[in-house]
Amino acid sequence: MGAFLEKRRPPAHIRPQLDIGVRVSGQSVEIFEVRPRWHRPQEKFETPVAKATYVKSQGIWRVFWMRRDLNWHRYDPAPEVSSVEEFVEIVHEDKHACFFG
């Protein structure tokens, strides 16, 4: 995930206005954007971008993207991958503009 952040994070001078973060929770890895609130710039908020959840019984990672309805949806072009590296590659490439628009 460190290599992904190095590629995708904006330059240091832009990060107070837009940054990217990663969180590991249970068997899921989540990628999100961090921005200041427009009406309270001292407060930051996170916008989910992508998530991969490991299914131990099958040895796969399920890939999700956050739609406008604020629910996670399976990423149909590649709903399952075999590694976190493959997940990161799909998100970074963003062929269908689902993750970063």
BALUMGU-696269 format. One record per residue (C-alpha): x, z, y; residue number from 1. Coordinates in steps of 0.25 Angstrom, whole numbers, plus 2048, in hexadecimal, padded with zeros to 3 digits. Layout:
N
+-----+-----+-----+--------+
|  c1 |  c3 |  c2 | marvex |
+-----+-----+-----+--------+
|   X |   Z |   Y |    NUM |
...
+-----+-----+-----+--------+
//
This chain:
101
+-----+-----+-----+--------+
|  c1 |  c3 |  c2 | marvex |
+-----+-----+-----+--------+
| 800 | 800 | 800 |      1 |
| 80C | 802 | 809 |      2 |
| 810 | 7F4 | 809 |      3 |
| 801 | 7F0 | 80C |      4 |
| 801 | 7F9 | 818 |      5 |
| 80E | 7F3 | 81D |      6 |
| 809 | 7E5 | 81C |      7 |
| 7FB | 7E8 | 822 |      8 |
| 7FD | 7F3 | 82C |      9 |
| 7FD | 7EE | 83B |     10 |
| 80A | 7F0 | 843 |     11 |
| 80C | 7FF | 848 |     12 |
| 807 | 7FD | 856 |     13 |
| 7FA | 7F8 | 851 |     14 |
| 7F7 | 803 | 847 |     15 |
| 7F1 | 80D | 851 |     16 |
| 7E6 | 802 | 852 |     17 |
| 7E6 | 7FC | 844 |     18 |
| 7EC | 801 | 837 |     19 |
| 7EB | 800 | 828 |     20 |
| 7EB | 80C | 81E |     21 |
| 7EA | 80E | 80F |     22 |
| 7E4 | 81A | 808 |     23 |
| 7E4 | 81D | 7F9 |     24 |
| 7D8 | 825 | 7F4 |     25 |
| 7D6 | 828 | 7E6 |     26 |
| 7D8 | 81A | 7DF |     27 |
| 7D5 | 812 | 7EB |     28 |
| 7DE | 80C | 7F6 |     29 |
| 7D8 | 809 | 803 |     30 |
| 7DD | 801 | 80F |     31 |
| 7D7 | 803 | 81D |     32 |
| 7D9 | 800 | 82B |     33 |
| 7DB | 80B | 836 |     34 |
| 7D6 | 809 | 844 |     35 |
| 7D3 | 812 | 850 |     36 |
| 7C4 | 814 | 853 |     37 |
| 7C0 | 80B | 85F |     38 |
| 7B9 | 816 | 866 |     39 |
| 7C3 | 821 | 862 |     40 |
| 7D0 | 81B | 861 |     41 |
| 7D7 | 828 | 85D |     42 |
| 7CF | 828 | 850 |     43 |
| 7D3 | 81F | 845 |     44 |
| 7C9 | 819 | 83A |     45 |
| 7CC | 812 | 82D |     46 |
| 7C5 | 805 | 828 |     47 |
| 7C6 | 802 | 819 |     48 |
| 7CC | 7F5 | 816 |     49 |
| 7CF | 7F4 | 807 |     50 |
| 7CF | 7FD | 7FB |     51 |
| 7D4 | 7FC | 7EC |     52 |
| 7CF | 806 | 7E2 |     53 |
| 7D7 | 807 | 7D5 |     54 |
| 7CE | 807 | 7C8 |     55 |
| 7D7 | 80E | 7BE |     56 |
| 7CF | 80A | 7B1 |     57 |
| 7D1 | 7FC | 7B4 |     58 |
| 7DF | 7FC | 7BB |     59 |
| 7DA | 7F4 | 7C7 |     60 |
| 7D8 | 7F6 | 7D6 |     61 |
| 7CA | 7F2 | 7DC |     62 |
| 7CB | 7EC | 7EA |     63 |
| 7C1 | 7EF | 7F5 |     64 |
| 7BF | 7EB | 804 |     65 |
| 7B6 | 7F2 | 80E |     66 |
| 7AB | 7E9 | 813 |     67 |
| 7A3 | 7EA | 820 |     68 |
| 799 | 7F3 | 819 |     69 |
| 7A4 | 7FE | 818 |     70 |
| 7A4 | 7FD | 809 |     71 |
| 7AF | 7FA | 7FF |     72 |
| 7AC | 7EC | 7F8 |     73 |
| 7B4 | 7E6 | 7EC |     74 |
| 7BE | 7DC | 7F1 |     75 |
| 7B8 | 7D0 | 7E9 |     76 |
| 7C4 | 7C6 | 7EA |     77 |
| 7CC | 7D1 | 7E3 |     78 |
| 7C4 | 7DD | 7DF |     79 |
| 7CE | 7E2 | 7D6 |     80 |
| 7DE | 7E2 | 7D6 |     81 |
| 7E8 | 7E8 | 7CD |     82 |
| 7F1 | 7EF | 7D7 |     83 |
| 7F1 | 7F5 | 7E5 |     84 |
| 7FB | 7EB | 7E9 |     85 |
| 7F1 | 7E0 | 7E5 |     86 |
| 7E6 | 7E7 | 7EE |     87 |
| 7F0 | 7E8 | 7FA |     88 |
| 7F3 | 7D9 | 7F8 |     89 |
| 7E4 | 7D6 | 7F9 |     90 |
| 7E2 | 7DE | 805 |     91 |
| 7EE | 7D9 | 80C |     92 |
| 7EA | 7CB | 809 |     93 |
| 7DC | 7CD | 80D |     94 |
| 7D8 | 7BF | 809 |     95 |
| 7C9 | 7C1 | 80C |     96 |
| 7CA | 7C9 | 818 |     97 |
| 7C3 | 7D5 | 812 |     98 |
| 7CD | 7E0 | 815 |     99 |
| 7D3 | 7DD | 822 |    100 |
| 7C9 | 7D3 | 827 |    101 |
+-----+-----+-----+--------+
//
